[in-house]
Amino acid sequence: MTGMDLIRKYLIYWLVVILGRKQKETKWRPNQKQITLADLLLNPDDRRTKTEKMKEVDVSRKTFYRWMKDKRYIDYINEQLSQYTDGELPEVWRALINQCKRGNVAAMKEFFRLKGLYPDQKDLW
């Protein structure tokens, strides 16, 4: 192997290292408008239409639907939704238990199903 071959190999190695770092550094992140709109869309207490929420964030209909086709933005929204719903689980369980205590048979069945009781009947659900 000649000296030039070694230099080429060395340069190629460092280009791969540098480009690899660059790709890691440029991980997609939502911009502020995307974050704000996602928060508005996921807020169950906000009863406004999507159009009204887009107007508040100053996002056009075209931009909104382009974002909604972007897998990265959808993944971001789904991550936020998962965090929000995980935080609500204790309250949901309390509500289900309260319904069971009130004699709601459907709630009791759901409670037993969610708790994995009646394992011989799991396939029926």
DSSP file (Angstrom, degrees, kcal/mol; ACC not computed):
  #  RESIDUE AA STRUCTURE BP1 BP2  ACC     N-H-->O    O-->H-N    N-H-->O    O-->H-N    TCO  KAPPA ALPHA  PHI   PSI    X-CA   Y-CA   Z-CA
    1    1 A M              0   0    0      0, 0.0     2,-0.0     0, 0.0     0, 0.0   0.000 360.0 360.0 360.0 130.1    0.0    0.0    0.0
    2    2 A T     >  -     0   0    0      1,-0.1     4,-1.9     4,-0.0     5,-0.1  -0.269 360.0-105.0 -82.1 170.7    1.4    3.4   -1.0
    3    3 A G  H  > S+     0   0    0      1,-0.2     4,-2.1     2,-0.2     5,-0.1   0.859 122.0  53.5 -62.8 -36.3    1.5    6.5    1.0
    4    4 A M  H  > S+     0   0    0      2,-0.2     4,-2.8     1,-0.2    -1,-0.2   0.880 105.9  53.1 -67.3 -37.8   -1.3    8.0   -1.1
    5    5 A D  H  > S+     0   0    0      2,-0.2     4,-2.7     1,-0.2    -2,-0.2   0.911 109.4  48.9 -62.8 -41.8   -3.5    4.9   -0.5
    6    6 A L  H  X S+     0   0    0     -4,-1.9     4,-2.6     2,-0.2    -2,-0.2   0.908 111.3  49.2 -63.5 -42.2   -3.0    5.4    3.3
    7    7 A I  H  X S+     0   0    0     -4,-2.1     4,-2.8     2,-0.2    -2,-0.2   0.929 111.6  49.1 -63.8 -44.6   -3.9    9.0    3.0
    8    8 A R  H  X S+     0   0    0     -4,-2.8     4,-2.9     2,-0.2     5,-0.2   0.934 112.2  48.3 -59.0 -46.7   -7.0    8.2    1.0
    9    9 A K  H  X S+     0   0    0     -4,-2.7     4,-2.5     1,-0.2    -2,-0.2   0.918 112.4  48.9 -59.8 -43.7   -8.0    5.6    3.5
   10   10 A Y  H  X S+     0   0    0     -4,-2.6     4,-2.2     2,-0.2    -1,-0.2   0.916 112.6  47.5 -62.7 -44.8   -7.4    8.0    6.4
   11   11 A L  H  X S+     0   0    0     -4,-2.8     4,-2.4     2,-0.2    -2,-0.2   0.909 112.1  49.4 -64.1 -43.0   -9.5   10.7    4.7
   12   12 A I  H  X S+     0   0    0     -4,-2.9     4,-2.3     2,-0.2    -2,-0.2   0.921 109.6  52.6 -62.3 -43.2  -12.3    8.4    3.9
   13   13 A Y  H  X S+     0   0    0     -4,-2.5     4,-2.2    -5,-0.2    -2,-0.2   0.941 112.1  44.4 -57.5 -48.7  -12.4    7.2    7.5
   14   14 A W  H  X S+     0   0    0     -4,-2.2     4,-2.9     1,-0.2     5,-0.2   0.843 110.0  55.1 -70.0 -32.5  -12.6   10.7    8.9
   15   15 A L  H  X S+     0   0    0     -4,-2.4     4,-2.9     2,-0.2     5,-0.3   0.922 109.3  48.1 -62.7 -42.7  -15.3   11.7    6.3
   16   16 A V  H  X S+     0   0    0     -4,-2.3     4,-2.3     2,-0.2    -2,-0.2   0.920 113.5  47.5 -62.9 -43.9  -17.4    8.8    7.5
   17   17 A V  H  X S+     0   0    0     -4,-2.2     4,-2.1     2,-0.2    -2,-0.2   0.941 115.4  44.4 -62.7 -48.0  -16.9    9.7   11.1
   18   18 A I  H  X S+     0   0    0     -4,-2.9     4,-2.4     1,-0.2    -2,-0.2   0.926 115.2  47.1 -65.4 -45.8  -17.7   13.4   10.5
   19   19 A L  H  X S+     0   0    0     -4,-2.9     4,-2.3    -5,-0.2    -1,-0.2   0.880 110.2  54.0 -64.8 -36.8  -20.7   12.7    8.3
   20   20 A G  H  X S+     0   0    0     -4,-2.3     4,-1.7    -5,-0.3    -1,-0.2   0.909 110.3  46.4 -62.2 -41.9  -22.0   10.2   10.9
   21   21 A R  H  X S+     0   0    0     -4,-2.1     4,-2.4     2,-0.2    -2,-0.2   0.909 109.8  54.4 -65.2 -42.0  -21.8   12.8   13.6
   22   22 A K  H  X S+     0   0    0     -4,-2.4     4,-1.4     1,-0.2    -2,-0.2   0.903 107.5  50.1 -60.2 -42.3  -23.5   15.3   11.4
   23   23 A Q  H  < S+     0   0    0     -4,-2.3    -1,-0.2     1,-0.2    -2,-0.2   0.893 111.1  48.9 -64.7 -38.8  -26.4   13.0   10.8
   24   24 A K  H >< S+     0   0    0     -4,-1.7     3,-0.9     1,-0.2    -1,-0.2   0.878 110.5  51.4 -67.2 -37.0  -26.8   12.3   14.5
   25   25 A E  H 3< S+     0   0    0     -4,-2.4    -1,-0.2     1,-0.2    -2,-0.2   0.769 102.4  60.7 -71.1 -26.1  -26.7   16.1   15.3
   26   26 A T  T 3< S+     0   0    0     -4,-1.4    -1,-0.2    -5,-0.2    -2,-0.1  -0.044  70.7 153.7 -96.6  34.0  -29.4   16.9   12.7
   27   27 A K    <   -     0   0    0     -3,-0.9     2,-0.1     1,-0.1    -3,-0.1  -0.378  54.0-100.1 -60.2 138.0  -32.1   14.8   14.4
   28   28 A W        +     0   0    0     -2,-0.0    -1,-0.1     1,-0.0    -2,-0.0  -0.349  44.7 178.5 -65.2 136.6  -35.5   16.1   13.5
   29   29 A R        -     0   0    0     -3,-0.1     2,-0.1    -2,-0.1    44,-0.1  -0.995  32.0-109.3-135.5 142.2  -37.2   18.3   16.1
   30   30 A P        -     0   0    0      0, 0.0     2,-0.1     0, 0.0    43,-0.0  -0.397  34.1-121.9 -68.2 147.4  -40.6   20.0   15.8
   31   31 A N     >  -     0   0    0      1,-0.1     4,-2.3    -2,-0.1     5,-0.2  -0.295  34.0 -93.7 -80.4 175.3  -40.5   23.8   15.5
   32   32 A Q  H  > S+     0   0    0      1,-0.2     4,-2.7     2,-0.2     5,-0.2   0.871 125.5  51.2 -61.7 -38.8  -42.3   26.0   18.1
   33   33 A K  H  > S+     0   0    0      2,-0.2     4,-2.7     1,-0.2    -1,-0.2   0.902 110.2  49.8 -65.4 -39.5  -45.5   26.3   16.0
   34   34 A Q  H  > S+     0   0    0      2,-0.2     4,-2.3     1,-0.2    -2,-0.2   0.901 112.2  47.9 -64.8 -40.3  -45.6   22.5   15.6
   35   35 A I  H  X S+     0   0    0     -4,-2.3     4,-2.3     2,-0.2    -2,-0.2   0.941 113.6  46.9 -64.3 -47.8  -45.2   22.0   19.4
   36   36 A T  H  X S+     0   0    0     -4,-2.7     4,-2.1     1,-0.2    -2,-0.2   0.917 113.6  47.7 -62.0 -44.4  -47.9   24.6   20.2
   37   37 A L  H  X S+     0   0    0     -4,-2.7     4,-2.8     2,-0.2    -1,-0.2   0.904 110.1  52.2 -66.0 -40.2  -50.3   23.1   17.7
   38   38 A A  H  X S+     0   0    0     -4,-2.3     4,-2.1    -5,-0.2    -1,-0.2   0.924 109.1  50.9 -60.1 -43.5  -49.7   19.6   18.9
   39   39 A D  H  X S+     0   0    0     -4,-2.3     4,-0.8     1,-0.2    -1,-0.2   0.912 112.2  46.7 -60.0 -42.8  -50.4   20.8   22.5
   40   40 A L  H >< S+     0   0    0     -4,-2.1     3,-0.6     1,-0.2    -2,-0.2   0.907 112.2  49.7 -66.3 -41.6  -53.7   22.4   21.3
   41   41 A L  H 3< S+     0   0    0     -4,-2.8    -1,-0.2     1,-0.2    -2,-0.2   0.844 113.5  46.1 -66.5 -32.9  -54.8   19.4   19.3
   42   42 A L  H 3< S+     0   0    0     -4,-2.1    -1,-0.2    -5,-0.2    -2,-0.2   0.544  84.6 105.3 -88.5  -7.3  -54.1   17.0   22.3
   43   43 A N    X<  -     0   0    0     -4,-0.8     3,-1.1    -3,-0.6    -4,-0.0  -0.637  53.4-164.8 -78.3 109.6  -55.8   19.2   24.9
   44   44 A P  T 3  S+     0   0    0      0, 0.0    -1,-0.2     0, 0.0    -4,-0.0   0.712  87.0  58.1 -69.1 -17.7  -59.2   17.4   25.6
   45   45 A D  T 3  S+     0   0    0      1,-0.1     2,-0.9    -3,-0.0    -2,-0.1   0.642  85.3  87.2 -84.7 -14.8  -60.5   20.6   27.3
   46   46 A D    <   +     0   0    0     -3,-1.1    -1,-0.1    -6,-0.2    -3,-0.0  -0.763  54.3 179.8 -89.3 104.6  -60.0   22.7   24.2
   47   47 A R        +     0   0    0     -2,-0.9    -1,-0.1     2,-0.0    -2,-0.0   0.340  38.1 120.7 -89.7   6.2  -63.2   22.2   22.2
   48   48 A R        -     0   0    0      1,-0.1    -2,-0.0     2,-0.1     2,-0.0  -0.245  68.5-101.7 -69.3 160.3  -62.3   24.5   19.4
   49   49 A T     >  -     0   0    0      1,-0.1     4,-2.0     4,-0.0     5,-0.2  -0.294  30.5-108.2 -73.8 164.4  -62.1   23.2   15.8
   50   50 A K  H  > S+     0   0    0      1,-0.2     4,-2.8     2,-0.2     5,-0.2   0.895 121.0  56.5 -58.8 -39.6  -58.8   22.4   14.1
   51   51 A T  H  > S+     0   0    0      1,-0.2     4,-2.2     2,-0.2    -1,-0.2   0.910 106.7  48.1 -60.6 -43.4  -59.3   25.5   12.0
   52   52 A E  H  > S+     0   0    0      1,-0.2     4,-1.9     2,-0.2    -1,-0.2   0.886 112.7  48.7 -65.2 -38.2  -59.5   27.7   15.0
   53   53 A K  H  X S+     0   0    0     -4,-2.0     4,-1.6     2,-0.2    -2,-0.2   0.895 110.1  51.1 -68.8 -39.4  -56.5   26.1   16.6
   54   54 A M  H  X>S+     0   0    0     -4,-2.8     5,-2.4     1,-0.2     4,-0.8   0.905 108.8  52.4 -62.1 -40.7  -54.5   26.6   13.3
   55   55 A K  H ><5S+     0   0    0     -4,-2.2     3,-0.6     1,-0.2    -2,-0.2   0.902 105.9  53.8 -63.0 -41.5  -55.5   30.2   13.2
   56   56 A E  H 3<5S+     0   0    0     -4,-1.9    -1,-0.2     1,-0.2    -2,-0.2   0.885 114.5  40.7 -59.9 -38.4  -54.2   30.8   16.8
   57   57 A V  H 3<5S-     0   0    0     -4,-1.6    -1,-0.2     2,-0.1    -2,-0.2   0.533 112.5-121.3 -87.5  -6.9  -50.8   29.3   15.9
   58   58 A D  T <<5 +     0   0    0     -4,-0.8     2,-0.4    -3,-0.6    -3,-0.2   0.951  61.2 146.3  63.0  52.7  -50.9   31.2   12.5
   59   59 A V      < -     0   0    0     -5,-2.4    -1,-0.2    -6,-0.1    -2,-0.1  -0.977  44.9-127.7-120.6 130.6  -50.5   28.0   10.5
   60   60 A S     >  -     0   0    0     -2,-0.4     4,-2.6     1,-0.1     5,-0.2  -0.310  22.2-114.8 -73.2 160.3  -52.2   27.7    7.1
   61   61 A R  H  > S+     0   0    0      1,-0.2     4,-2.4     2,-0.2     5,-0.2   0.899 117.8  53.3 -59.7 -41.6  -54.4   24.7    6.2
   62   62 A K  H  > S+     0   0    0      1,-0.2     4,-1.8     2,-0.2    -1,-0.2   0.919 110.5  46.0 -61.0 -45.7  -51.9   23.6    3.6
   63   63 A T  H  > S+     0   0    0      2,-0.2     4,-2.7     1,-0.2    -2,-0.2   0.920 110.5  54.1 -63.9 -44.2  -49.0   23.6    6.1
   64   64 A F  H  X S+     0   0    0     -4,-2.6     4,-2.2     1,-0.2    -2,-0.2   0.936 111.2  43.9 -56.4 -49.3  -51.1   21.8    8.7
   65   65 A Y  H  X S+     0   0    0     -4,-2.4     4,-0.5     2,-0.2    -1,-0.2   0.799 110.7  55.1 -71.4 -27.1  -52.0   19.0    6.3
   66   66 A R  H >< S+     0   0    0     -4,-1.8     3,-0.9    -5,-0.2     4,-0.5   0.923 110.0  47.3 -66.4 -43.6  -48.4   18.8    5.1
   67   67 A W  H >< S+     0   0    0     -4,-2.7     3,-1.6     1,-0.2     7,-0.3   0.908 106.9  57.0 -60.8 -41.4  -47.3   18.4    8.8
   68   68 A M  H 3< S+     0   0    0     -4,-2.2    -1,-0.2     1,-0.3    -2,-0.2   0.628 106.0  50.7 -70.1 -11.5  -50.0   15.7    9.3
   69   69 A K  T << S+     0   0    0     -3,-0.9     2,-0.7    -4,-0.5    -1,-0.3   0.503  88.2  98.6 -96.2  -7.6  -48.5   13.7    6.4
   70   70 A D    X>  -     0   0    0     -3,-1.6     4,-2.4    -4,-0.5     3,-0.6  -0.722  65.2-153.0 -86.2 113.8  -45.0   13.9    7.9
   71   71 A K  H 3> S+     0   0    0     -2,-0.7     4,-2.7     1,-0.2     5,-0.2   0.835  94.2  57.3 -56.0 -35.1  -44.2   10.7    9.8
   72   72 A R  H 3> S+     0   0    0      2,-0.2     4,-2.0     1,-0.2    -1,-0.2   0.906 108.9  44.9 -64.8 -40.7  -41.8   12.6   12.1
   73   73 A Y  H <> S+     0   0    0     -3,-0.6     4,-2.6    -6,-0.3    -2,-0.2   0.907 113.1  50.3 -69.9 -41.3  -44.5   15.0   13.2
   74   74 A I  H  X S+     0   0    0     -4,-2.4     4,-2.7    -7,-0.3    -2,-0.2   0.915 110.0  51.1 -61.7 -42.5  -47.1   12.2   13.7
   75   75 A D  H  X S+     0   0    0     -4,-2.7     4,-2.3    -5,-0.2    -1,-0.2   0.905 109.7  50.7 -60.5 -41.0  -44.5   10.3   15.8
   76   76 A Y  H  X S+     0   0    0     -4,-2.0     4,-2.3     2,-0.2    -2,-0.2   0.937 110.9  47.8 -61.8 -46.7  -44.0   13.4   17.9
   77   77 A I  H  X S+     0   0    0     -4,-2.6     4,-2.6     1,-0.2    -2,-0.2   0.914 111.5  50.8 -61.0 -42.7  -47.8   13.8   18.4
   78   78 A N  H  X S+     0   0    0     -4,-2.7     4,-2.3     2,-0.2    -1,-0.2   0.877 108.8  51.5 -64.2 -37.5  -48.1   10.2   19.3
   79   79 A E  H  X S+     0   0    0     -4,-2.3     4,-2.2     2,-0.2    -1,-0.2   0.926 111.9  46.8 -62.7 -44.3  -45.2   10.5   21.9
   80   80 A Q  H  X S+     0   0    0     -4,-2.3     4,-2.4     1,-0.2    -2,-0.2   0.909 111.8  50.9 -64.1 -41.7  -47.0   13.5   23.5
   81   81 A L  H  X S+     0   0    0     -4,-2.6     4,-2.9     1,-0.2     5,-0.2   0.902 108.9  51.5 -61.9 -42.0  -50.3   11.6   23.5
   82   82 A S  H  X S+     0   0    0     -4,-2.3     4,-2.3     1,-0.2    -1,-0.2   0.915 110.4  48.3 -62.8 -43.5  -48.7    8.6   25.2
   83   83 A Q  H  X S+     0   0    0     -4,-2.2     4,-1.5     2,-0.2    -2,-0.2   0.917 113.7  47.5 -62.7 -43.1  -47.2   10.8   27.9
   84   84 A Y  H  X S+     0   0    0     -4,-2.4     4,-0.8     1,-0.2    -2,-0.2   0.944 113.8  45.5 -64.5 -48.4  -50.5   12.6   28.5
   85   85 A T  H >X S+     0   0    0     -4,-2.9     4,-0.7     1,-0.2     3,-0.6   0.859 108.2  57.0 -68.5 -34.0  -52.6    9.4   28.7
   86   86 A D  H >< S+     0   0    0     -4,-2.3     3,-0.8    -5,-0.2    -1,-0.2   0.886 105.2  53.0 -60.8 -36.8  -50.0    7.7   30.9
   87   87 A G  H 3< S+     0   0    0     -4,-1.5     4,-0.3     1,-0.2    -1,-0.2   0.720 107.7  51.7 -69.7 -21.2  -50.5   10.6   33.4
   88   88 A E  H <X S+     0   0    0     -4,-0.8     4,-2.1    -3,-0.6     3,-0.3   0.529  81.3  95.5 -92.6  -7.6  -54.2   10.1   33.4
   89   89 A L  H <X S+     0   0    0     -3,-0.8     4,-2.8    -4,-0.7     5,-0.2   0.883  80.2  53.2 -55.7 -45.1  -54.2    6.4   34.1
   90   90 A P  H  > S+     0   0    0      0, 0.0     4,-2.3     0, 0.0    -1,-0.2   0.914 111.1  47.3 -58.4 -40.7  -54.7    6.7   37.9
   91   91 A E  H  > S+     0   0    0     -3,-0.3     4,-2.3    -4,-0.3    -2,-0.2   0.888 111.6  50.4 -67.1 -38.3  -57.8    8.9   37.4
   92   92 A V  H  X S+     0   0    0     -4,-2.1     4,-2.4     2,-0.2    -1,-0.2   0.920 110.4  49.5 -65.7 -43.6  -59.2    6.5   34.8
   93   93 A W  H  X S+     0   0    0     -4,-2.8     4,-2.7     1,-0.2     5,-0.2   0.921 110.4  51.2 -60.9 -42.9  -58.7    3.5   37.2
   94   94 A R  H  X S+     0   0    0     -4,-2.3     4,-2.6    -5,-0.2    -2,-0.2   0.919 110.2  49.1 -59.7 -43.5  -60.4    5.4   40.0
   95   95 A A  H  X S+     0   0    0     -4,-2.3     4,-2.1     2,-0.2    -1,-0.2   0.906 111.6  48.9 -63.5 -41.7  -63.4    6.2   37.8
   96   96 A L  H  X S+     0   0    0     -4,-2.4     4,-2.1     2,-0.2    -2,-0.2   0.924 112.0  48.5 -63.8 -44.3  -63.7    2.6   36.7
   97   97 A I  H  X S+     0   0    0     -4,-2.7     4,-2.5     1,-0.2    -2,-0.2   0.901 109.3  53.0 -63.6 -40.6  -63.5    1.4   40.3
   98   98 A N  H  X S+     0   0    0     -4,-2.6     4,-1.4     1,-0.2    -1,-0.2   0.903 108.4  50.4 -61.3 -40.3  -66.2    3.9   41.3
   99   99 A Q  H  <>S+     0   0    0     -4,-2.1     5,-2.3     1,-0.2     4,-0.2   0.897 109.6  51.0 -64.2 -39.3  -68.5    2.6   38.6
  100  100 A C  H ><5S+     0   0    0     -4,-2.1     3,-1.7     1,-0.2    -2,-0.2   0.920 107.9  52.3 -61.9 -43.2  -67.9   -0.9   39.8
  101  101 A K  H 3<5S+     0   0    0     -4,-2.5    -1,-0.2     1,-0.3    -2,-0.2   0.792 104.2  57.5 -64.6 -27.4  -68.8    0.2   43.4
  102  102 A R  T 3<5S-     0   0    0     -4,-1.4    -1,-0.3    -5,-0.2    -2,-0.2   0.470 124.4-103.4 -82.4  -0.9  -72.0    1.7   42.1
  103  103 A G  T < 5 +     0   0    0     -3,-1.7     2,-0.9     1,-0.2    -3,-0.2   0.614  62.5 160.4  92.6  12.7  -73.0   -1.7   40.7
  104  104 A N     >< -     0   0    0     -5,-2.3     4,-2.1     1,-0.2    -1,-0.2  -0.582  22.8-165.1 -72.2 105.6  -72.3   -1.0   37.0
  105  105 A V  H  > S+     0   0    0     -2,-0.9     4,-2.6     1,-0.2     5,-0.2   0.879  85.8  54.1 -63.5 -40.5  -72.0   -4.6   35.6
  106  106 A A  H  > S+     0   0    0      1,-0.2     4,-2.2     2,-0.2    -1,-0.2   0.901 109.4  49.1 -61.1 -40.0  -70.3   -3.5   32.4
  107  107 A A  H  > S+     0   0    0      2,-0.2     4,-2.7     1,-0.2    -1,-0.2   0.897 109.7  52.1 -65.3 -39.9  -67.7   -1.7   34.4
  108  108 A M  H  X S+     0   0    0     -4,-2.1     4,-2.7     2,-0.2    -2,-0.2   0.927 109.7  48.6 -62.1 -44.8  -67.2   -4.8   36.6
  109  109 A K  H  X S+     0   0    0     -4,-2.6     4,-2.4     1,-0.2    -2,-0.2   0.921 113.0  47.8 -60.8 -44.0  -66.7   -7.0   33.5
  110  110 A E  H  X S+     0   0    0     -4,-2.2     4,-2.9     2,-0.2     5,-0.2   0.904 110.5  52.2 -64.3 -41.0  -64.2   -4.5   32.0
  111  111 A F  H  X S+     0   0    0     -4,-2.7     4,-2.1     2,-0.2    -2,-0.2   0.950 111.7  45.7 -58.7 -50.4  -62.4   -4.3   35.4
  112  112 A F  H  <>S+     0   0    0     -4,-2.7     5,-2.4     1,-0.2     4,-0.5   0.886 113.6  50.3 -62.2 -38.7  -62.0   -8.1   35.5
  113  113 A R  H ><5S+     0   0    0     -4,-2.4     3,-1.1    -5,-0.2    -2,-0.2   0.938 111.5  46.9 -64.1 -46.7  -60.9   -8.2   31.9
  114  114 A L  H 3<5S+     0   0    0     -4,-2.9    -1,-0.2     1,-0.3    -2,-0.2   0.824 110.9  52.3 -66.0 -31.3  -58.3   -5.5   32.4
  115  115 A K  T 3<5S-     0   0    0     -4,-2.1    -1,-0.3    -5,-0.2    -2,-0.2   0.528 114.8-117.1 -82.6  -5.7  -57.0   -7.2   35.5
  116  116 A G  T < 5 +     0   0    0     -3,-1.1    -3,-0.2    -4,-0.5    -2,-0.1   0.708  60.8 151.8  79.9  19.4  -56.7  -10.5   33.6
  117  117 A L      < +     0   0    0     -5,-2.4    -1,-0.2     1,-0.2     4,-0.1  -0.376  54.4  37.6 -78.5 165.1  -59.2  -12.4   35.7
  118  118 A Y    >   +     0   0    0      1,-0.1     3,-2.3    -2,-0.1     4,-0.3   0.958  68.8 180.0  56.9  55.0  -61.1  -15.3   34.2
  119  119 A P  G >  S+     0   0    0      0, 0.0     3,-1.0     0, 0.0     4,-0.3   0.778  74.8  64.1 -58.5 -26.4  -58.1  -16.5   32.2
  120  120 A D  G 3  S+     0   0    0      1,-0.2     3,-0.2     2,-0.1    -2,-0.1   0.682 106.9  43.8 -70.8 -14.6  -60.2  -19.4   30.8
  121  121 A Q  G X> S+     0   0    0     -3,-2.3     3,-1.6     1,-0.1     4,-0.6   0.347  79.2 105.4-109.3   4.8  -62.4  -16.8   29.1
  122  122 A K  G X4 S+     0   0    0     -3,-1.0     3,-1.2    -4,-0.3    -1,-0.1   0.861  76.7  58.2 -54.6 -38.2  -59.7  -14.4   27.7
  123  123 A D  G 34 S+     0   0    0     -4,-0.3    -1,-0.3     1,-0.3    -2,-0.1   0.740  97.8  61.7 -66.8 -21.1  -60.2  -15.7   24.2
  124  124 A L  G <4        0   0    0     -3,-1.6    -1,-0.3     1,-0.2    -2,-0.2   0.714 360.0 360.0 -77.0 -19.8  -63.8  -14.7   24.3
  125  125 A W    <<        0   0    0     -3,-1.2    -1,-0.2    -4,-0.6    -2,-0.2   0.473 360.0 360.0 -86.3 360.0  -63.0  -11.0   24.8
